[in-house]
Amino acid sequence: MPQLTIRDLYQLLSQAPRRRDLEQDGIRLVYDGAAVHLSTADHPDTVIARASTRGFVTGSWDVTAHSASLDTVKAWLRMLDDDGLVDVAPFWASPPVMLAVAAGGQVGTWPVVACPTAPADRRPQSPGRAPPSSRRLGDGPSHHC
């Protein structure tokens, strides 16, 4: 999983437009091997913000998350040490694909609207709103998109 500082990820997510300002729900995060780029489902090719990653390099990925999920991710990040590192990646142990954010031995997961880099049989079929969940690292297998 690519790593960012908690502060950098929080600042990246804070640049996302409000849901009411979007034509369609969805905040897009794209990891290219060096940085995580933020755009919207409305304008996926217009990068709003980017955050450089540190540490591990993994394969690139692309997810579109519900904009409402970003508020819960940001609230979770505020509880952590700003200077610590956080791992971010999509996982698909079973449908639906989830955006996983891991720090301090905890993993927060949030459902995503789309993950074109996931295997076809694991991609989200329709947008749904499931509540965020948290689990401890090592609580079962996960697969990275």
Salt bridges, closest charged atoms under 4 A:
ASP8 OD2 - ARG54 NH2 3.88
ASP21 OD2 - ARG18 NH2 3.06
ASP25 OD1 - ARG19 NE 3.97
ASP25 OD2 - HIS66 ND1 3.11
ASP25 OD2 - ARG129 NH2 3.26
ASP32 OD2 - HIS37 NE2 2.80
ASP62 OD2 - ARG28 NH2 2.62
ASP83 OD1 - ARG7 NH2 2.82
ASP121 OD2 - ARG122 NE 3.98
